[in-house]
């Protein structure tokens, strides 16, 4: 069910213009209005889901297929790109600004200035404890 206050639901409904580049029955892909690089695309389910955890599995599967297709088109048609990041910000603390599930396809050049997050090391037996907790949760 669409959320009338959701920007992406309004784009899906055609109430707000977008630079749509691809569409299926369940998924739409359009250019980000504030791209990291030209071709930066958002892949969005048409059915409102706040994030990945409340989305239908079938829609998630279709999203990844659309993401692959759009990513290939970006790399094949813009010779300056030979790589991309696929990003999902799941929740406000993780940087999700629009509370509607969406994946960013960010085409990359070597000198575009986009940096990765800093990594940390596990201390002591922390990795084993985390591993066991997750393994038990996934049984």
N, C-alpha and C positions, 0 to 999 in steps of 0.2 A: 504494500500500500504506500503510495507516495506521501511524503511529508511536505506539506505546503510551505513550511519555513526553510526547507533545505534547498540550497543553491543548486546542487546537482539534480535534485528531483525537478526543479524548475527548468533546468537545461534539457533533461530528458523529455519533459512535457512540451518543449518548444516555446516556453514562456520567456526564456532568456536566450539570446543568441550565443552561439559557440562556433568555433572552427572545427566542426565535426569531420573526421577523416575516415571513420569506419563504424559500421553498425550491424548488429545481429538482432534477433528477436529479444535477447536478454541483456545485451552488453552494448555500450557505446564508447567510442574512443574519440577524444577531441584534444586539440592543442591546449597546453597550459597557458594561461594569460600572463604568467610571470615566469617564462622559461629560463632554466639554467643555460641551455643552448637551444638554438632553433631546432624544432622537431620534438622538443620535450612534450610528451603526450600523456594524458590521463586515460586510464581504462577503468570504466565505471559500470557497475551493474545497474540496469534500469530499475529493478525493484529495490526499494530503499532498505539498506542494511547499514547500521551505524559503523560496523567494523567487520573484520574478517571472521570473528568468532560467532557472529549471529547471522552470517550469510548461508544460503543454501549451498550444499556441496556441489550440486549440478551447476549452479551459477559460477562457483569458484573454478570448476573445471573449464567451463566455457571462457571465463576471463583469462585463464592462462593460455588457452589456445589463441584467443584474440591477441593477447600480449605478444606471443611468439610471432604471429603474422605481421603485426604492426612493427615490431622491432626489426624484423627482416626487411620490411619496406624502408624503414629509416636508414638502415645500414647500406642497402643496395642503391639508394637514391641520393645519398649525401656522402660524397667521397671523403669528406674531411673526418667522418666518423668511422671508427673500426671497433668500437666497444660501446657499451651502455650499462647504466645501473638500473636495476629494477628495485624500486623502493616502495615500501608500505609503512606508513605511520599509523600505528594501531593504538588510538587513544591520545588524548590531549597532551599528556606528559611526554609521549613519544613524538610530538610535533604534528599530530593530526589537527588541522585547522578546520576542515569541513567534516562534520560528523556523518559522512556517507562514505562507505567503503570505496577506496580508489587506489590504484597502483600508478606510480609514476614510472614512465620509461624515459630515462635521462640519457640522451646520446652524449658521448664523451670524446673530447680531444685531449691530447697529452698535456696541453698547457691551459686548460680552462679554469684552473684555480679551485675546483671542487676537491675538498679533502675528506678523507675517511675519518671515522670516529677513532679516538685513541683506545687501544686495547689495554687490558689489565691482565695480571697473572693470578692464577689460583695460589692460595697460600696453604701450606701444610697438606692436610687430607681433604681440603675443601672440594676439590674436583670429584673425589670419590663420593663424598656426601651428596653433592648435587646430582651426580650420576645415579646413585641409588634412589634418591627421592623421585627423580623423573622416570626411571625404569619402573618403579613400583606404581606410579600414577598411570603408566601406559599399559599395564597388564590387563 
